[in-house]
Structures are given as structure tokens and as C-alpha cells.
């Protein structure tokens, strides 16, 4: 039972770690098209 509890938090940390960089990439990707769209707009 102790092993199962230890695996639960570990599995949650795994998806949380890759989710953090994914969010950063989404922000950078959103910023990229935004700047590109604004560049041709001007």
C-alpha cells in the first residue's frame, strides 16, 4: 500500500513536469504568430 501511494504522487509529478514546458511553448508559439501578424499589419 505504501508503494502505491508513492507511485501516485510520482505519476502526478511526471505529467506536471512535461505540462510546464508545454505551457511555455504554447505561450512562445502564441507570441510568435502574434508578432508576425502585427509585423505585416503595420
N, C-alpha and C positions, 0 to 999 in steps of 0.2 A: 504493500500500500504506500509505503514511503517513496518507493521508486516511481510509482505512478504520479505521485504529487510532484515529484522533482521533474518529471518529464513534462508535466502540464505547463509549468512556468517556462521551461526551456523552449518548448514548441512556440509559446507565445512570443518569446524574445526573438525567435528566428524570423517570423513573419513581420515583426515590428522593425527589425533591422533593415530588411530589404524595402520595407514600405517607406522608411525615412528618405532613402536616396531616390526612391521613385518620385516622391513628392517634390524633391528638389529638382529632379529632371523635368517634371511637369511644369514647374514654375519657370525653369530656364527655357523650356520649349515654348511656353506661352509668351515669354518675354521676347523670344527670337522673332516669332511671326508678327508680334505687335510692333516691334521696331522696324521690321521690314515693310510692314503695311504703312507705317507712318512715313517711312522714307519716300516711297513713291507718291504718297498723298501730297507731300509738300512739293 
